[in-house]
Amino acid sequence: MHTVVVGTTGVTASDVLAVARGGARVELSDEAVSALAAAREIVEALAAKPEPVYGVSTGFGALATRHISPELRAQLQRNIVRSHAAGMGPHVEREVVRALMFLRLKTVCSGHTGVRPSVAQTMADILNAGITPVVHEFGSLGCSGDLAPLSHCALTLMGEGDAEGPDGTIRPAGELLAAHGIEPVELREKEGLALLNGTDGMLGMLVMALADLDTLYKSADITAALSLEALLGTDRVLAPELHAIRPHPGQGASAANMLAVLKGSELTGHHQDDAPRVQDAYSVRCAPQVAGAGRDTMTHARLVADRELASAVDNPVVLPDGRVESNGNFHGAPVAYVLDFLAIAAADLGSITERRTDRLLDKNRSHGLPPFLADDAGVDSGLMIAQYTQAALVSEMKRLAVPASADSIPSSAMQEDHVSMGWSAARKLRTAVDNLTRIVAIELYAATRAIELRVGLTPAPASQAAIAAARAAGVAGPGPDRFLSPDLAAADAFVRGGHLVEAVEPVTGPLA
């Protein structure tokens, strides 16, 4: 099994995906263990002094003015975890919780938190055992970190609360730890706070969304090309020299992908035939501009994610010169903004995708295709309601595009009076990515059927490969009306699994 070694300088997006989705093992580097021990010495020295130090010998948030005596400090750390584990609502997905735990471990291993090496090792042991704390949908405001989600993870570390075992069964965390020979942690000064105070949940969801969107944007370029082909459009608008004079990188990449898919097609270039068109509709002609803008948004989001992956987010932090300083690095604004930005771009991609599908189904705009791509229009409804489903998904995408980060709600008796709502931005982006996958799948379903109805004209080799792979995966072709939902589910699984991209790349070469 693949192993990810956590050091002091952060982790990569690939590391997060390997642990969250691939079940990779986690190990601590010798450098990280040394840094943990050195920072712990600083915290213990401060704990022994009579002067109060935030997070070490004081309360938290609005209660930070109280100096806590040594005999109550272990109780203080337990209490912050128990009281902050106040999430409600549905359980969060296993991959999200694993990313959350792994990214908290990343910050702990930086040597800036003052956590003992044994605590970090126990965090790794829980990940390696496949134990996943039960984390709830609601409880994070995206400032002071993802407090409630991380608290539920820390509760498992203490052997309390509920967790999911590697078999998917939810049991008391203490039982699961015992079954895997893991000793619960007795938290000491600062450790409870250090386990809660990070942007790890929203960052983990950002990393996974970017991975999904990378495949999804390539898939959308392919389905846009298939629709252009099915509508007998022109590929001349995809010429590199046209995109070079407006040099947005994403736009150029998207146009190049579409051009590669359409190479060798007999269906393109017929826009001057029976019903001459000077130009194709915007949803066809401007596909690279819209998808490309989304790609450039992803580039910016990756920059933010990479910076955050290299960060140590905690409050207070232990600095190399021995100081323990309060700070505001737990504020999730940088991550929240790009999460919202990606949801906006995804909504627009879904919108233009649906417009192409609608065009394929409208006999007045499809340039010779049967109404709704039906086998016997009137007797058959064809894909009429598939487009309704797509439209409903697009409408939902628009609602999900409303920024969470534009909101703020004060908490902790006005001590935490401005928050990022980054966790909420991440949760709605996950739904948006899920919906966008379905929207692209419906365009695939319609466009492949439409191409097969263009009898006498040979589609591009890449298009043929896409159609053949889709049909082999259970995405049915033209014919009389049938129970449509299973067909759309097959198309969704085909796109979601990256199989559409896999089908065309042997013909086109790697897509950008």
DOPA-978921 format. One line per field, with one value per residue (C-alpha): x, y, z; residue number from 1; residue in one letter. Coordinates in pm, 1 decimal. Example, Ala and Ser with C-alpha at 12.3 -4.5 7.8 and 13.67 -1.06 7.14 Angstrom:
2
east (1230.0,1367.0)
north (-450.0,-106.0)
up (780.0,714.0)
n (1,2)
res (A,S)
***
This chain:
512
east (0.0,117.3,267.1,263.4,537.7,445.6,728.3,748.3,695.9,343.4,195.6,81.7,-261.2,-160.8,-84.7,-431.3,-601.5,-392.3,-491.4,-851.5,-955.6,-684.2,-647.0,-270.9,-78.3,64.8,405.9,580.2,925.6,1214.5,1232.8,868.5,913.9,1212.3,1021.4,725.9,950.1,1129.1,803.5,663.4,958.0,877.0,510.9,598.1,845.4,577.4,323.4,553.4,568.2,322.6,239.0,-73.5,-22.2,-324.6,-414.0,-159.1,-276.3,-591.1,-945.3,-1044.8,-1221.7,-1424.3,-1312.3,-941.0,-914.4,-922.1,-589.4,-618.5,-426.8,-201.0,-426.5,-718.0,-533.0,-584.4,-953.7,-950.9,-814.6,-1066.6,-1347.8,-1270.6,-1290.8,-1610.3,-1787.9,-1679.9,-1791.8,-2135.6,-2205.0,-2550.0,-2703.9,-2607.4,-2274.0,-1998.1,-1845.7,-1559.5,-1315.9,-1381.1,-1316.5,-994.7,-875.5,-971.2,-772.2,-471.5,-446.6,-468.8,-184.5,8.7,-9.6,66.3,383.4,501.7,643.0,440.9,162.2,333.8,163.1,356.8,494.9,282.9,-37.4,66.7,152.9,-188.8,-351.4,-155.7,-246.2,-618.3,-592.0,-395.1,-649.5,-926.1,-1115.5,-1319.5,-1474.4,-1840.4,-1846.2,-2169.0,-2266.8,-2317.7,-2087.6,-1816.0,-1822.3,-1484.8,-1307.3,-1107.5,-1087.3,-1341.0,-1407.2,-1689.7,-1572.0,-1217.6,-1351.6,-1537.1,-1206.7,-1025.2,-1299.4,-1214.9,-849.0,-959.6,-1157.1,-1492.1,-1789.3,-1871.3,-1660.3,-1690.9,-1476.9,-1303.0,-1606.9,-1836.6,-2005.4,-2047.5,-1939.1,-1818.8,-1474.7,-1322.3,-1422.7,-1271.1,-944.1,-921.1,-992.1,-692.9,-461.8,-462.1,-441.3,-665.1,-478.2,-477.2,-451.2,-217.2,-156.7,-249.9,-312.6,-691.2,-684.2,-417.5,-636.0,-930.4,-791.5,-747.5,-895.4,-846.7,-1201.1,-1255.8,-905.2,-956.0,-1281.7,-1112.1,-836.2,-1087.1,-1312.3,-1016.6,-929.5,-1287.8,-1321.1,-998.5,-1156.8,-1496.6,-1371.4,-1199.6,-1523.2,-1717.2,-1478.1,-1546.0,-1924.5,-1913.9,-1722.6,-1973.2,-2260.8,-2084.8,-2045.1,-2406.3,-2526.5,-2313.1,-2122.2,-1790.7,-1463.0,-1296.3,-1372.6,-1136.9,-830.2,-526.7,-456.3,-798.1,-734.9,-377.9,-504.9,-699.2,-437.5,-625.6,-455.7,-773.3,-951.8,-667.1,-653.0,-1027.2,-1029.2,-733.8,-917.0,-1228.1,-1024.1,-843.1,-1173.4,-1314.8,-1011.8,-1116.8,-1491.0,-1718.4,-1992.6,-1818.0,-1809.3,-2166.8,-2294.4,-2323.1,-2523.0,-2902.9,-2968.7,-2660.8,-2531.7,-2269.6,-2202.3,-2298.6,-2492.1,-2300.8,-2343.6,-2145.5,-1913.6,-1819.3,-1771.8,-1392.4,-1434.0,-1671.2,-1498.9,-1161.9,-1256.0,-1348.6,-1014.2,-832.6,-1040.4,-918.5,-558.5,-604.5,-775.9,-483.7,-243.8,-443.5,-468.1,-93.6,-17.5,-256.5,-110.9,229.2,87.5,76.0,-263.7,-305.9,-356.2,-140.2,166.3,510.8,779.3,1139.8,1270.6,1062.4,776.6,416.2,209.4,-159.4,-258.3,-549.5,-422.9,-720.7,-950.0,-1076.3,-1125.9,-854.4,-999.1,-1363.1,-1330.1,-1195.4,-1449.7,-1724.3,-1550.0,-1535.4,-1907.8,-1981.4,-1769.2,-1925.1,-2275.0,-2192.2,-2042.6,-2356.5,-2569.5,-2395.7,-2394.5,-2771.2,-2821.8,-2642.0,-2856.9,-3173.5,-3054.3,-2999.1,-3361.5,-3531.8,-3613.1,-3616.3,-3252.4,-3095.0,-3045.0,-3230.5,-3241.2,-3578.9,-3773.7,-3629.8,-3415.0,-3722.6,-3756.8,-4116.3,-4189.8,-4538.1,-4555.2,-4214.2,-4106.4,-3738.0,-3512.1,-3763.5,-3766.5,-3395.2,-3353.6,-3602.7,-3382.0,-3077.9,-3256.0,-3352.2,-2988.8,-2877.8,-3128.6,-2993.9,-2638.7,-2731.8,-2859.1,-2540.9,-2337.8,-2455.5,-2137.7,-2121.8,-1816.1,-2015.4,-2192.8,-2064.8,-2234.6,-2073.1,-2004.2,-1828.4,-1981.7,-1856.3,-1493.7,-1519.7,-1715.0,-1625.5,-1614.6,-1548.7,-1823.0,-1561.7,-1689.2,-2033.2,-1873.7,-1697.0,-2010.1,-2212.0,-1924.7,-1929.8,-2298.5,-2228.3,-1957.2,-2192.3,-2467.1,-2231.7,-2128.9,-2491.9,-2540.0,-2238.8,-2359.7,-2694.8,-2520.9,-2312.5,-2627.2,-2799.0,-2498.1,-2397.8,-2755.5,-2771.3,-2444.7,-2569.4,-2882.5,-2666.7,-2671.5,-2425.6,-2172.2,-1879.9,-1795.8,-1440.6,-1234.7,-1229.3,-1607.6,-1643.1,-1422.6,-1633.5,-1958.1,-1827.7,-1700.9,-2025.8,-2233.4,-2011.6,-2068.7,-2446.9,-2520.5,-2782.8,-2815.7,-3113.5,-3439.9,-3798.5,-3882.0,-3770.0,-3718.8,-3469.6,-3338.5,-3105.9,-2958.2,-2884.1,-2737.8,-2503.5,-2398.2,-2338.2,-2118.8,-1928.9,-1844.7,-1796.3,-1540.5,-1333.3,-1411.3,-1511.6,-1168.1,-1005.7,-1198.0,-1082.1,-723.9,-583.4,-703.0,-642.2,-339.0,-350.2,-607.2,-502.9)
north (0.0,350.8,539.8,916.4,1054.9,1375.5,1618.6,1974.0,2162.3,2061.6,1808.3,1799.9,1769.4,1421.3,1326.5,1439.9,1240.9,933.1,934.8,1056.0,848.7,588.1,474.2,536.2,475.8,772.2,791.3,1072.0,1171.8,1181.8,1555.3,1596.7,1397.4,1613.2,1934.0,1814.1,1739.0,2074.2,2272.7,2069.8,2164.9,2532.4,2483.5,2294.8,2563.9,2830.3,2618.3,2615.0,2994.3,3199.0,3435.7,3332.2,3221.7,3192.1,2832.3,2700.5,2835.6,3033.8,2974.0,3013.7,3266.3,3509.2,3317.4,3376.9,3619.1,3341.0,3198.9,2821.3,2656.1,2358.3,2097.0,2199.6,2218.9,1859.2,1899.6,2226.7,2049.2,1765.5,2011.3,2217.5,1905.1,1778.7,2113.8,2199.2,1860.4,2011.3,1926.5,1839.6,1705.4,1429.2,1251.9,1394.3,1165.7,936.5,1089.7,1437.2,1325.4,1147.0,1460.8,1666.4,1441.6,1415.6,1790.3,1853.7,1606.7,1801.7,2119.1,1935.1,1793.5,2141.8,2193.8,2510.6,2367.2,2233.6,1894.8,1592.4,1342.7,1067.9,1257.8,1297.7,928.3,834.2,1051.2,858.7,526.7,607.5,695.2,377.9,165.4,295.3,445.4,748.0,981.0,1066.8,1432.0,1621.0,1858.8,2168.8,2321.8,2517.7,2891.4,2869.1,3081.9,2971.4,2681.8,2411.7,2387.2,2137.0,1898.5,1891.5,1851.5,1535.4,1401.5,1495.1,1325.5,998.3,1054.5,1066.1,742.6,920.1,972.3,758.5,653.5,436.3,124.9,4.3,-217.4,87.6,4.4,291.7,201.8,384.5,521.9,366.8,18.8,76.0,206.1,-94.2,-335.3,-194.3,-172.6,208.1,382.5,690.1,1016.9,1209.2,1567.4,1813.1,2189.9,2343.2,2007.6,2023.1,2368.3,2267.7,1982.6,2214.7,2535.9,2487.2,2528.2,2157.5,2059.5,2333.0,2278.5,1903.4,1957.7,2217.1,1971.6,1698.0,1934.9,2049.2,1687.6,1615.8,1936.5,1865.5,1552.6,1716.7,2013.5,1775.8,1577.6,1898.0,1987.2,1645.0,1672.3,2025.2,1890.9,1608.4,1858.7,2082.3,1778.1,1667.5,2019.9,2025.0,2320.8,2459.5,2384.9,2686.0,2888.5,2657.9,2750.0,2819.9,3153.3,3284.2,3198.3,3327.2,3681.8,3652.4,3458.9,3326.0,2990.9,2804.1,2918.8,2801.2,2465.0,2410.6,2500.6,2268.2,1983.6,2033.0,2057.0,1734.0,1552.6,1680.9,1596.1,1393.5,1452.0,1449.2,1628.4,1962.3,2229.9,2182.2,2509.7,2653.5,2360.3,2348.4,2628.6,2852.6,2988.7,3256.2,3161.3,2893.1,2986.0,3116.8,2793.1,2617.0,2890.0,3027.0,2691.6,2739.5,3089.5,2975.6,2648.3,2821.1,3088.8,2809.7,2644.4,2967.9,2994.4,2647.0,2757.7,3037.7,2799.1,2554.4,2835.1,2909.3,2539.1,2486.3,2780.3,2647.0,2295.4,2445.4,2639.8,2573.1,2699.2,2719.9,2974.6,3036.3,2915.2,2820.3,3017.2,2901.7,3166.1,3020.2,3269.5,3148.1,3409.3,3457.6,3521.9,3512.8,3256.9,3030.0,3266.7,3077.9,3372.5,3275.4,2925.7,3033.9,3281.3,3027.7,2766.6,3015.2,3120.5,2757.1,2715.8,3019.8,2885.4,2540.5,2688.7,2874.2,2563.8,2373.2,2648.5,2654.7,2274.3,2262.1,2517.5,2288.9,1994.3,2197.8,2295.8,1930.2,1851.9,2143.9,2057.6,2429.3,2471.0,2125.6,2139.7,1828.5,1616.2,1467.0,1645.3,1555.6,1295.7,1071.7,751.1,830.1,1183.3,1209.1,844.6,880.3,1171.9,1099.2,1299.0,1571.7,1504.4,1432.8,1800.4,1889.1,1702.7,1883.5,2218.0,2141.6,2063.6,2389.0,2584.9,2424.6,2507.8,2874.0,2869.2,2697.2,2970.7,3229.9,3298.0,3170.0,3385.5,3705.7,3621.3,3646.3,3582.1,3680.2,3424.0,3374.4,3680.8,3901.7,3792.7,3605.6,3880.6,3808.7,3459.1,3314.0,3048.9,2853.5,2513.9,2602.8,2714.3,2379.0,2177.7,2348.8,2316.3,1938.9,1939.5,2164.4,1931.3,1637.3,1814.4,1933.5,1574.0,1482.6,1781.9,1684.2,1323.1,1428.7,1625.3,1317.8,1107.2,1350.1,1429.2,1067.9,979.6,1279.4,1186.0,833.3,979.0,1162.3,869.5,891.8,1116.8,968.2,1126.3,1194.7,895.3,1034.5,1070.8,714.7,599.0,793.2,651.8,294.5,317.5,474.1,202.5,-66.4,95.2,67.1,413.5,312.2,463.7,570.1,376.9,382.4,526.9,322.4,366.7,652.9,688.8,383.0,511.1,849.3,679.5,483.1,804.8,966.2,677.9,688.1,1057.7,1044.5,767.3,957.0,695.9,949.8,1109.2,765.5,669.1,959.9,1015.6,712.9,891.5,1256.5,1222.4,1364.6,1642.5,1966.0)
up (0.0,-82.6,213.1,264.9,487.1,670.4,738.2,865.3,538.9,445.6,205.6,-156.4,-312.2,-429.5,-69.6,40.1,-234.6,-159.1,208.1,173.0,-125.9,-170.2,189.3,186.1,506.8,694.7,857.9,1046.8,929.9,1177.9,1111.1,1211.8,1534.1,1627.0,1551.2,1757.3,2054.3,2032.3,2020.0,2307.9,2525.6,2465.4,2559.5,2878.2,2979.2,2935.0,3121.1,3422.3,3439.4,3647.6,3357.8,3160.4,2798.2,2566.8,2492.2,2738.9,3072.4,2985.0,2870.6,2506.0,2287.6,2495.2,2807.6,2743.7,3037.1,3296.6,3413.2,3457.1,3742.0,3656.4,3816.6,3589.8,3258.0,3147.2,3221.6,3023.9,2715.2,2743.4,2795.9,2487.5,2272.4,2433.4,2427.8,2074.0,1936.7,1886.6,1522.8,1395.9,1078.8,834.9,862.3,644.7,381.2,483.8,234.2,372.3,730.1,632.1,454.0,759.5,994.6,764.3,711.0,1084.3,1128.5,863.9,1072.5,1395.6,1235.1,1136.8,1483.7,1534.9,1752.2,2064.0,2044.8,2175.9,1921.3,2078.8,1995.7,1631.6,1612.3,1748.2,1481.0,1216.5,1380.2,1364.5,994.1,924.9,1109.8,883.9,1177.4,1070.5,1330.0,1286.1,1175.3,1115.5,836.6,1051.8,1310.1,1133.4,1061.1,885.3,1143.4,1444.5,1203.6,1129.2,1501.2,1542.0,1264.5,1403.7,1757.6,1659.4,1522.2,1843.9,2044.5,1869.1,1958.5,2323.2,2280.9,2308.7,2078.7,1775.8,1479.5,1173.4,1153.5,838.4,771.7,769.2,1100.2,1347.0,1698.4,2011.2,1934.2,2245.9,2128.5,1784.7,1928.2,2161.6,1877.6,1689.3,1989.9,1998.7,2335.3,2375.8,2423.5,2752.5,2630.3,2798.8,2779.7,2443.9,2273.8,2269.3,2115.3,1863.5,1735.5,1657.0,1515.0,1139.2,793.4,727.4,632.6,377.5,238.1,202.1,16.0,-208.1,-300.2,-385.5,-579.8,-789.7,-870.3,-974.3,-1174.3,-1362.4,-1509.1,-1542.3,-1745.9,-1986.8,-2009.9,-2079.9,-2362.3,-2513.7,-2486.8,-2627.8,-2926.8,-2969.8,-2964.7,-3217.9,-3440.0,-3394.6,-3483.1,-3800.0,-3661.3,-3773.4,-3599.8,-3759.0,-3444.0,-3257.1,-3462.6,-3238.9,-3408.1,-3300.0,-2936.9,-2947.2,-2988.8,-2661.5,-2467.8,-2169.1,-2101.3,-2011.7,-2325.3,-2545.5,-2370.6,-2401.3,-2771.1,-2834.0,-2658.5,-2870.7,-3189.4,-3103.4,-3049.1,-3380.7,-3593.5,-3896.1,-3858.6,-4165.0,-3970.7,-3923.0,-4190.8,-4311.6,-4168.6,-4522.2,-4666.9,-4670.9,-4421.5,-4436.8,-4106.1,-4080.2,-3717.6,-3468.5,-3155.9,-2857.1,-2660.4,-2934.5,-3058.5,-2715.3,-2543.1,-2505.6,-2366.6,-2091.1,-2004.8,-2035.4,-1783.9,-1544.3,-1604.8,-1520.2,-1204.3,-1114.6,-1169.4,-915.9,-673.9,-700.4,-612.6,-297.8,-212.0,-256.6,-28.5,232.1,204.4,290.4,586.7,958.7,1073.2,1449.0,1726.1,1915.0,1725.4,1849.2,1664.8,1614.3,1856.1,2137.6,2135.5,2148.2,1967.3,1899.3,1539.6,1294.4,1044.1,1114.5,924.4,620.0,381.9,127.7,91.2,114.4,-171.6,-420.8,-312.8,-397.9,-718.9,-834.8,-764.5,-982.5,-1268.1,-1237.4,-1252.5,-1573.0,-1730.6,-1639.3,-1789.4,-2128.2,-2136.3,-2088.7,-2368.2,-2614.0,-2506.6,-2554.4,-2902.5,-2994.1,-2900.8,-3078.4,-3439.8,-3528.4,-3421.4,-3457.8,-3837.0,-3936.9,-3623.3,-3518.7,-3243.4,-2901.8,-3081.3,-3063.6,-3262.8,-3365.9,-3248.1,-3101.7,-3013.8,-2850.3,-2631.6,-2676.4,-2447.1,-2365.0,-1991.7,-1974.1,-2059.5,-1783.5,-1538.0,-1671.8,-1640.7,-1279.7,-1202.9,-1365.8,-1162.0,-845.7,-957.4,-980.3,-622.0,-509.2,-680.2,-428.0,-227.0,128.0,194.6,145.6,469.5,825.2,1156.7,1488.8,1759.4,2095.5,2258.6,1971.2,2019.3,1689.6,1518.6,1155.0,1009.2,661.2,620.2,424.9,539.0,401.7,74.4,52.2,126.1,-144.4,-393.4,-340.7,-434.1,-732.3,-863.5,-819.5,-1014.6,-1287.9,-1347.3,-1410.6,-1642.0,-1854.0,-1856.2,-2002.2,-2277.8,-2352.1,-2370.8,-2608.8,-2827.1,-2884.7,-2982.5,-3216.4,-3388.4,-3447.7,-3607.5,-3866.0,-4104.4,-4393.3,-4222.6,-4031.7,-3695.1,-3585.4,-3470.4,-3115.5,-3123.1,-3243.8,-2956.6,-2706.7,-2843.0,-2849.6,-2490.3,-2371.9,-2536.7,-2384.0,-2043.7,-2078.8,-2215.5,-2469.9,-2817.8,-3031.0,-3024.3,-2904.7,-2564.8,-2265.5,-1892.9,-1917.6,-1564.5,-1579.6,-1907.2,-1750.9,-1444.5,-1671.6,-1844.9,-1506.4,-1390.5,-1720.8,-1682.9,-1304.2,-1330.0,-1587.3,-1853.2,-2117.8,-2099.7,-2094.8,-2410.2,-2627.0,-2510.8,-2697.2,-3013.2,-2923.7,-2699.3,-2343.7,-2309.8,-2140.6)
n (1,2,3,4,5,6,7,8,9,10,11,12,13,14,15,16,17,18,19,20,21,22,23,24,25,26,27,28,29,30,31,32,33,34,35,36,37,38,39,40,41,42,43,44,45,46,47,48,49,50,51,52,53,54,55,56,57,58,59,60,61,62,63,64,65,66,67,68,69,70,71,72,73,74,75,76,77,78,79,80,81,82,83,84,85,86,87,88,89,90,91,92,93,94,95,96,97,98,99,100,101,102,103,104,105,106,107,108,109,110,111,112,113,114,115,116,117,118,119,120,121,122,123,124,125,126,127,128,129,130,131,132,133,134,135,136,137,138,139,140,141,142,143,144,145,146,147,148,149,150,151,152,153,154,155,156,157,158,159,160,161,162,163,164,165,166,167,168,169,170,171,172,173,174,175,176,177,178,179,180,181,182,183,184,185,186,187,188,189,190,191,192,193,194,195,196,197,198,199,200,201,202,203,204,205,206,207,208,209,210,211,212,213,214,215,216,217,218,219,220,221,222,223,224,225,226,227,228,229,230,231,232,233,234,235,236,237,238,239,240,241,242,243,244,245,246,247,248,249,250,251,252,253,254,255,256,257,258,259,260,261,262,263,264,265,266,267,268,269,270,271,272,273,274,275,276,277,278,279,280,281,282,283,284,285,286,287,288,289,290,291,292,293,294,295,296,297,298,299,300,301,302,303,304,305,306,307,308,309,310,311,312,313,314,315,316,317,318,319,320,321,322,323,324,325,326,327,328,329,330,331,332,333,334,335,336,337,338,339,340,341,342,343,344,345,346,347,348,349,350,351,352,353,354,355,356,357,358,359,360,361,362,363,364,365,366,367,368,369,370,371,372,373,374,375,376,377,378,379,380,381,382,383,384,385,386,387,388,389,390,391,392,393,394,395,396,397,398,399,400,401,402,403,404,405,406,407,408,409,410,411,412,413,414,415,416,417,418,419,420,421,422,423,424,425,426,427,428,429,430,431,432,433,434,435,436,437,438,439,440,441,442,443,444,445,446,447,448,449,450,451,452,453,454,455,456,457,458,459,460,461,462,463,464,465,466,467,468,469,470,471,472,473,474,475,476,477,478,479,480,481,482,483,484,485,486,487,488,489,490,491,492,493,494,495,496,497,498,499,500,501,502,503,504,505,506,507,508,509,510,511,512)
res (M,H,T,V,V,V,G,T,T,G,V,T,A,S,D,V,L,A,V,A,R,G,G,A,R,V,E,L,S,D,E,A,V,S,A,L,A,A,A,R,E,I,V,E,A,L,A,A,K,P,E,P,V,Y,G,V,S,T,G,F,G,A,L,A,T,R,H,I,S,P,E,L,R,A,Q,L,Q,R,N,I,V,R,S,H,A,A,G,M,G,P,H,V,E,R,E,V,V,R,A,L,M,F,L,R,L,K,T,V,C,S,G,H,T,G,V,R,P,S,V,A,Q,T,M,A,D,I,L,N,A,G,I,T,P,V,V,H,E,F,G,S,L,G,C,S,G,D,L,A,P,L,S,H,C,A,L,T,L,M,G,E,G,D,A,E,G,P,D,G,T,I,R,P,A,G,E,L,L,A,A,H,G,I,E,P,V,E,L,R,E,K,E,G,L,A,L,L,N,G,T,D,G,M,L,G,M,L,V,M,A,L,A,D,L,D,T,L,Y,K,S,A,D,I,T,A,A,L,S,L,E,A,L,L,G,T,D,R,V,L,A,P,E,L,H,A,I,R,P,H,P,G,Q,G,A,S,A,A,N,M,L,A,V,L,K,G,S,E,L,T,G,H,H,Q,D,D,A,P,R,V,Q,D,A,Y,S,V,R,C,A,P,Q,V,A,G,A,G,R,D,T,M,T,H,A,R,L,V,A,D,R,E,L,A,S,A,V,D,N,P,V,V,L,P,D,G,R,V,E,S,N,G,N,F,H,G,A,P,V,A,Y,V,L,D,F,L,A,I,A,A,A,D,L,G,S,I,T,E,R,R,T,D,R,L,L,D,K,N,R,S,H,G,L,P,P,F,L,A,D,D,A,G,V,D,S,G,L,M,I,A,Q,Y,T,Q,A,A,L,V,S,E,M,K,R,L,A,V,P,A,S,A,D,S,I,P,S,S,A,M,Q,E,D,H,V,S,M,G,W,S,A,A,R,K,L,R,T,A,V,D,N,L,T,R,I,V,A,I,E,L,Y,A,A,T,R,A,I,E,L,R,V,G,L,T,P,A,P,A,S,Q,A,A,I,A,A,A,R,A,A,G,V,A,G,P,G,P,D,R,F,L,S,P,D,L,A,A,A,D,A,F,V,R,G,G,H,L,V,E,A,V,E,P,V,T,G,P,L,A)
***
